């Protein structure tokens, strides 16, 4: 682990084609966790109880997501309208542009759902594509690994194409992606904010963290660089 200190304003990183940048989505690129924003908009107290069970490690994210989204009683147009109303970090586009310019490998990893991740990335001007296209994409699209959801007359049907048998807690195993992809790069940079980022952040060479992930790194004595949005990250990159 590189010796970056907590919340330093002096860390400078020359990003190159040999860097792998793994970035969370909910609460990192989106300003709010989309699932939580939907729960709050609909005042779904039962969904909050499910959330707390997941945060305490009593259930995995697959069970959490399935139970929470089963409580969302919205028509498809209303759900998409709610998703479209949620704010994004507009500075992510400049960050992604710098990664593309330097030919760094940038991939989104999310334990959320593609039904909103893809839609919101498109609002920022990106064309999402499967994460396994990272090594071939060459800037033509934005690779992402995410859980899959389909709108049906009976509600959302969620599947987990990136679940790992080694980990019962996560629908999309971010650490498995990190281990598999980092073989092709010299250095791994992780950016995130939440509970599902705790595990992969342990194995990154540099971590940009906020909210729950920053608390975790601080409590564990793990080096990280604090940020609130991508405008805070850009000055660290050269």
C-alpha positions in Angstrom: 0.0 0.0 0.0 1.4 3.4 -0.9 1.9 5.8 2.0 -0.9 8.3 1.2 -2.2 9.9 4.4 -5.7 10.7 5.4 -7.3 13.7 3.8 -4.0 15.1 2.5 -4.2 18.0 0.1 -0.7 17.3 -1.2 -1.1 13.9 -2.8 -0.2 14.0 -6.5 -0.7 11.1 -8.9 0.6 10.9 -12.4 -2.1 8.6 -14.0 -1.0 6.5 -17.0 -2.0 3.6 -19.1 -0.7 1.3 -16.4 -3.3 2.4 -13.9 -6.6 0.6 -13.2 -9.3 2.9 -11.8 -12.2 1.1 -10.2 -15.1 3.4 -9.3 -18.3 2.8 -7.3 -21.5 4.3 -8.6 -24.2 4.9 -5.9 -23.2 7.9 -3.7 -20.0 8.3 -5.7 -21.0 9.1 -9.3 -24.6 9.6 -8.3 -24.8 12.2 -5.5 -27.2 9.9 -3.6 -27.5 6.1 -3.3 -30.3 5.6 -5.8 -31.9 2.7 -3.8 -31.9 4.9 -0.6 -33.3 7.8 -2.6 -36.2 5.7 -3.8 -36.8 4.4 -0.3 -36.9 7.9 1.1 -39.1 9.3 -1.7 -41.7 6.6 -1.1 -41.2 6.6 2.7 -40.6 2.8 2.8 -39.9 2.2 6.5 -39.8 -1.6 6.0 -37.1 -1.1 3.3 -35.0 0.8 5.9 -35.3 -2.2 8.2 -34.0 -4.4 5.5 -31.1 -1.9 4.8 -30.1 -2.0 8.5 -30.0 -5.8 8.4 -27.7 -5.7 5.4 -25.4 -3.2 7.0 -25.1 -5.3 10.1 -24.1 -8.3 7.9 -27.3 -10.3 8.8 -28.2 -10.7 5.1 -26.4 -10.3 1.8 -27.0 -7.6 -0.8 -28.9 -10.0 -3.1 -31.5 -10.6 -0.4 -31.5 -6.9 0.6 -32.0 -5.7 -3.0 -34.7 -8.2 -3.8 -36.7 -7.4 -0.6 -36.3 -3.6 -1.0 -37.2 -3.3 -4.6 -40.2 -5.7 -4.1 -41.6 -2.9 -1.9 -41.4 -0.3 -4.7 -44.9 0.1 -6.1 -44.4 2.4 -9.0 -45.3 2.3 -12.7 -42.4 2.1 -15.1 -42.8 5.7 -16.2 -43.0 6.9 -12.6 -39.9 4.9 -11.6 -37.9 6.2 -14.5 -39.0 9.8 -13.8 -37.8 9.4 -10.2 -34.5 8.1 -11.4 -34.1 10.9 -13.9 -34.7 13.5 -11.1 -31.7 12.3 -9.0 -28.5 14.4 -9.2 -25.2 13.3 -10.5 -21.7 14.5 -9.9 -21.1 16.4 -13.1 -17.3 16.5 -12.5 -17.1 12.8 -13.1 -17.2 13.5 -16.8 -14.0 15.5 -16.6 -12.4 12.8 -14.4 -13.4 10.1 -17.0 -12.1 12.3 -19.7 -8.7 12.5 -18.1 -8.6 8.7 -17.6 -9.4 8.3 -21.3 -6.8 10.9 -22.3 -4.1 9.0 -20.3 -5.4 5.6 -21.5 -5.9 4.4 -17.9 -8.3 1.6 -17.4 -11.6 3.0 -15.9 -14.3 0.6 -14.9 -17.5 1.1 -12.9 -18.4 -1.5 -10.3 -21.8 -1.3 -8.6 -23.9 -3.5 -6.4 -26.8 -1.5 -7.7 -29.0 -2.1 -10.8 -28.3 -1.5 -14.5 -31.7 -0.1 -15.0 -30.6 3.1 -13.3 -26.8 2.9 -13.6 -26.9 2.8 -17.4 -29.6 5.4 -17.6 -27.8 7.9 -15.4 -24.4 7.3 -17.1 -26.1 8.1 -20.4 -27.3 11.4 -18.8 -23.6 12.3 -18.3 -22.9 11.5 -22.0 -21.5 8.0 -21.7 -22.3 4.8 -23.5 -22.2 2.0 -20.9 -20.9 -1.4 -22.0 -20.2 -4.7 -20.2 -17.2 -4.6 -17.8 -15.4 -7.4 -19.6 -14.9 -5.0 -22.5 -12.5 -2.9 -20.4 -9.3 -4.1 -22.1 -10.8 -3.7 -25.6 -13.0 -0.6 -25.2 -10.2 2.0 -25.7 -12.5 4.8 -24.8 -15.3 3.9 -27.1 -17.6 3.1 -24.1 -17.6 3.1 -20.3 -17.3 -0.5 -19.0 -19.4 -1.4 -15.9 -20.1 -4.4 -13.8 -23.6 -4.2 -12.3 -26.6 -6.3 -11.3 -29.3 -6.7 -13.9 -32.9 -5.7 -13.5 -35.9 -5.9 -15.9 -39.1 -4.0 -15.6 -42.0 -6.5 -15.9 -45.8 -6.1 -15.3 -45.2 -7.7 -11.9 -42.4 -5.4 -10.9 -38.6 -5.5 -11.2 -37.0 -8.9 -11.7 -33.4 -8.8 -10.5 -30.5 -11.2 -11.4 -26.9 -11.2 -10.3 -24.6 -12.2 -13.1 -21.4 -11.2 -11.2 -22.1 -13.0 -7.9 -19.2 -14.9 -6.5 -19.6 -18.3 -4.8 -16.7 -17.2 -2.4 -18.7 -14.3 -1.0 -22.4 -14.7 0.1 -22.7 -11.0 1.0 -22.5 -9.2 -2.3 -24.6 -9.6 -5.5 -21.7 -8.1 -7.5 -18.3 -9.1 -6.1 -16.2 -6.0 -6.5 -13.1 -7.6 -5.1 -13.3 -10.4 -7.6 -13.3 -7.9 -10.4 -10.3 -6.1 -8.8 -8.3 -9.3 -8.5 -9.0 -10.4 -12.0 -8.4 -7.0 -13.7 -5.3 -5.8 -11.8 -3.1 -8.5 -13.4 -3.1 -6.3 -16.5 -2.1 -3.1 -14.7 0.8 -1.8 -12.5 -1.4 0.1 -10.0 -5.0 0.0 -8.8 -6.9 3.1 -7.7 -10.3 2.7 -5.9 -12.9 5.3 -5.5 -16.0 4.8 -3.4 -18.2 5.8 -0.5 -20.2 2.9 0.9 -20.3 -0.4 2.8 -19.9 -2.5 -0.4 -16.6 -0.8 -1.0 -15.0 -1.9 2.2 -13.6 -5.2 0.9 -12.1 -4.0 -2.4 -10.6 -0.9 -0.9 -8.4 -3.2 1.2 -6.6 -4.4 -1.9 -6.1 -1.1 -3.8 -2.8 0.8 -4.0 -4.6 4.1 -3.5 -8.1 4.8 -2.2 -10.2 7.9 -2.6 -12.9 7.7 0.0 -15.9 9.5 1.5 -18.8 8.8 3.9 -18.9 5.2 5.2 -15.8 4.1 3.3 -13.8 7.0 4.7 -15.0 6.0 8.2 -14.0 2.4 7.6 -10.5 3.3 6.3 -9.9 5.6 9.3 -11.1 3.1 11.8 -8.9 0.4 10.2 -5.9 2.6 10.0 -5.8 2.3 6.2 -4.4 5.2 4.2 -6.9 7.1 2.0 -7.5 10.5 0.4 -10.7 12.1 1.4 -13.1 13.6 -1.2 -16.6 15.0 -1.4 -16.9 15.0 -5.2 -14.8 14.5 -8.3 -13.8 18.2 -8.3 -11.8 17.2 -5.2 -10.1 14.3 -6.9 -9.0 16.1 -10.1 -6.4 18.3 -8.4 -4.6 15.2 -7.2 -4.1 13.9 -10.7 -1.4 15.1 -13.1 
